[in-house]
Amino acid sequence: MNLGEQSCEAKFSDARRKSQVIAGLLPRFPAQQRAIWIAMLPFMIHSEAP
């Protein structure tokens, strides 16, 4: 595994961890906010992952 692959993997796991944190926080948000976060999650994950 070269350095580029490692940083991609780190980015991906970081994005995944971030999405888990957001998913954990979701119940605290009002429904409208929750819908916005859920809509944004796939985009956020894809923009940070390779």
Residue pairs with C-beta under 8 A, 6 or more apart in sequence:
1 9
8 49
8 50
11 48
11 49
11 50
12 48
12 49
12 50
14 48
15 44
15 45
15 48
15 49
16 45
18 44
18 48
19 41
19 44
19 45
22 37
22 41
23 41
26 34
26 37
26 38
27 34
29 37
